[in-house]
Amino acid sequence: MAFTCISANELAGVLNRDPGAILIDVRTPGEYQTAHVPQARLMPLADLNPDAVRALRNGREDAPIHVICQAGGRSRQACEKLAAAGITNLVNVEGGTAGWIKAGLPVQRGKRSMSVECQVRVAMGSLVLVGCAVGAFVHPAGLLLTAFVGCGMIYAGIMDDCPMANWIARMPWNAGAPVSCSTRAKNA
């Protein structure tokens, strides 16, 4: 493994000892705006640039780079990507922002938005429902959609990587501040 792992409480200790410690949050902008560790810098996994991460060290080539996400999966992927690019001294925060909040540590909060994980659940549930309805009322081949979603869930579980989540994370509504329905109606 090209990186080490720490808990949210251990990260809190690091940040208390070294307020200048490097902490990057690899979630989407909407998730970050909802709640994040105050010292975290946003660098979404979908757009993670190893050169930009190197620049954060600002001459301290041995400085640890702590990586956090929602629960620890995307930050692990980010650490793997950065390690493959030759960056060393990477630290994955296990449990992520959810673990940080569960530990009662301070967060900076903004507008709430639906997490990518919840968006994936809604999308998968909708596809399964549509596949079942088409299979029952239109043509049995509609059940193939349900089977396809099931295979995708199995793949995501085994590989700990969800292509649908990666795709949803790149959607315009996840690119910036969350937009409420009332704001959208005013701008239409």
C-alpha positions as CSV (number, residue, x, y, z in Angstrom):
1,M,0.0,0.0,0.0
2,A,1.4,3.4,-1.0
3,F,-0.4,5.3,1.7
4,T,-1.3,5.1,5.4
5,C,-4.7,5.4,7.1
6,I,-5.8,7.3,10.1
7,S,-9.2,7.9,11.9
8,A,-11.0,11.2,12.1
9,N,-9.9,11.6,15.7
10,E,-6.3,11.1,14.7
11,L,-6.7,13.7,11.9
12,A,-8.1,16.1,14.5
13,G,-4.9,15.6,16.5
14,V,-2.8,16.3,13.5
15,L,-4.7,19.5,12.6
16,N,-4.4,20.7,16.2
17,R,-0.7,20.1,16.3
18,D,-0.1,21.6,12.8
19,P,-2.8,24.1,11.6
20,G,-1.0,24.2,8.3
21,A,-1.3,20.5,7.6
22,I,-2.5,19.7,4.1
23,L,-6.0,18.2,3.9
24,I,-7.9,17.8,0.7
25,D,-11.5,16.8,0.3
26,V,-12.2,14.8,-2.8
27,R,-16.1,14.9,-2.7
28,T,-18.3,16.9,-5.1
29,P,-18.7,20.7,-4.5
30,G,-22.3,20.1,-3.4
31,E,-21.2,17.6,-0.7
32,Y,-18.3,19.9,0.3
33,Q,-20.7,22.9,0.7
34,T,-23.1,20.9,2.8
35,A,-20.4,20.1,5.5
36,H,-16.7,19.9,5.5
37,V,-13.7,19.9,7.9
38,P,-12.8,23.6,8.2
39,Q,-9.2,23.2,7.1
40,A,-10.1,21.0,4.0
41,R,-9.4,22.2,0.5
42,L,-11.8,21.0,-2.2
43,M,-10.3,19.0,-5.0
44,P,-13.0,16.7,-6.4
45,L,-11.9,13.2,-7.3
46,A,-13.3,13.5,-10.8
47,D,-10.9,16.4,-11.5
48,L,-8.0,15.5,-9.2
49,N,-4.8,16.9,-10.6
50,P,-1.6,15.5,-9.1
51,D,0.4,18.6,-10.0
52,A,-2.1,20.8,-8.1
53,V,-1.8,18.5,-5.1
54,R,2.1,18.7,-5.3
55,A,1.8,22.5,-5.4
56,L,0.0,22.4,-2.0
57,R,3.3,21.2,-0.4
58,N,4.7,24.7,-1.1
59,G,8.3,23.6,-0.8
60,R,7.7,21.1,2.0
61,E,8.3,18.0,-0.2
62,D,7.9,15.6,2.8
63,A,4.7,17.1,4.1
64,P,2.0,14.5,4.5
65,I,-1.1,15.0,2.3
66,H,-4.3,14.0,4.1
67,V,-7.2,13.0,1.9
68,I,-10.8,12.9,3.0
69,C,-14.2,12.1,1.4
70,Q,-17.6,11.1,2.7
71,A,-16.8,7.7,4.1
72,G,-13.3,6.7,3.0
73,G,-13.8,5.0,-0.4
74,R,-13.2,8.0,-2.7
75,S,-10.3,9.2,-0.6
76,R,-8.7,5.7,-0.9
77,Q,-9.1,6.0,-4.7
78,A,-7.6,9.5,-4.7
79,C,-4.6,8.2,-2.7
80,E,-4.1,5.4,-5.2
81,K,-4.3,7.8,-8.1
82,L,-1.8,10.2,-6.4
83,A,0.5,7.4,-5.5
84,A,0.5,6.2,-9.1
85,A,1.5,9.7,-10.1
86,G,4.6,9.5,-7.8
87,I,3.3,11.4,-4.8
88,T,4.4,10.0,-1.5
89,N,3.5,10.5,2.2
90,L,-0.3,10.2,1.5
91,V,-2.7,9.6,4.4
92,N,-6.3,8.4,3.9
93,V,-8.8,9.4,6.5
94,E,-10.9,6.3,7.2
95,G,-14.6,7.0,7.9
96,G,-14.3,10.3,6.1
97,T,-16.4,13.4,6.8
98,A,-19.1,11.1,8.2
99,G,-16.7,9.8,10.7
100,W,-15.5,13.3,11.5
101,I,-19.1,14.4,12.2
102,K,-19.9,11.2,14.2
103,A,-16.9,11.9,16.4
104,G,-18.5,15.3,17.2
105,L,-15.7,17.3,15.6
106,P,-16.4,20.8,14.2
107,V,-17.5,21.2,10.6
108,Q,-18.2,24.2,8.4
109,R,-21.7,24.0,7.1
110,G,-23.4,25.5,4.1
111,K,-26.5,24.7,2.1
112,R,-27.7,21.1,2.2
113,S,-27.7,19.1,-1.0
114,M,-28.3,15.5,-1.8
115,S,-25.1,13.4,-1.7
116,V,-23.9,11.5,-4.7
117,E,-24.5,8.3,-2.8
118,C,-28.2,9.2,-2.3
119,Q,-28.5,10.3,-6.0
120,V,-27.1,6.9,-7.0
121,R,-29.7,5.1,-4.8
122,V,-32.5,7.2,-6.4
123,A,-31.2,6.5,-9.9
124,M,-30.8,2.7,-9.3
125,G,-34.2,2.4,-7.7
126,S,-35.8,4.3,-10.5
127,L,-34.1,2.1,-13.1
128,V,-35.2,-1.1,-11.3
129,L,-38.8,0.2,-11.0
130,V,-38.9,1.2,-14.7
131,G,-37.4,-2.2,-15.7
132,C,-39.9,-4.1,-13.7
133,A,-42.8,-2.0,-15.1
134,V,-41.7,-2.4,-18.7
135,G,-41.1,-6.1,-18.1
136,A,-44.6,-6.6,-16.6
137,F,-46.7,-4.4,-18.8
138,V,-44.9,-3.9,-22.1
139,H,-42.3,-6.6,-22.9
140,P,-40.4,-9.2,-20.9
141,A,-37.2,-7.8,-22.3
142,G,-37.6,-4.8,-20.0
143,L,-36.4,-7.0,-17.2
144,L,-33.0,-6.8,-18.7
145,L,-32.7,-3.3,-17.4
146,T,-33.3,-4.6,-13.9
147,A,-30.6,-7.3,-14.5
148,F,-28.2,-4.7,-15.8
149,V,-28.6,-2.5,-12.7
150,G,-28.2,-5.6,-10.5
151,C,-24.9,-6.5,-12.3
152,G,-23.8,-2.9,-11.8
153,M,-24.5,-3.1,-8.1
154,I,-22.5,-6.4,-7.8
155,Y,-19.6,-4.8,-9.7
156,A,-19.6,-1.7,-7.5
157,G,-19.6,-3.9,-4.4
158,I,-16.8,-6.2,-5.5
159,M,-14.6,-3.5,-7.1
160,D,-15.5,-0.7,-4.5
161,D,-15.9,1.5,-7.5
162,C,-19.3,2.8,-8.9
163,P,-19.3,4.0,-12.5
164,M,-22.8,5.4,-12.0
165,A,-21.5,7.5,-9.0
166,N,-18.6,8.7,-11.1
167,W,-21.0,9.7,-13.8
168,I,-23.5,11.4,-11.4
169,A,-20.6,13.3,-9.7
170,R,-19.9,15.0,-13.0
171,M,-23.4,16.2,-13.6
172,P,-24.0,20.0,-13.7
173,W,-26.0,20.0,-10.5
174,N,-23.0,18.5,-8.6
175,A,-20.5,21.0,-10.2
176,G,-21.2,24.0,-8.0
177,A,-23.5,25.2,-5.3
178,P,-26.7,23.2,-5.0
179,V,-29.6,24.8,-6.8
180,S,-33.0,24.7,-5.1
181,C,-36.2,24.3,-7.2
182,S,-37.3,27.9,-6.4
183,T,-34.0,29.3,-7.7
184,R,-34.2,27.2,-10.8
185,A,-37.7,28.4,-11.5
186,K,-36.7,32.1,-11.1
187,N,-33.7,31.6,-13.5
188,A,-35.7,29.7,-16.2
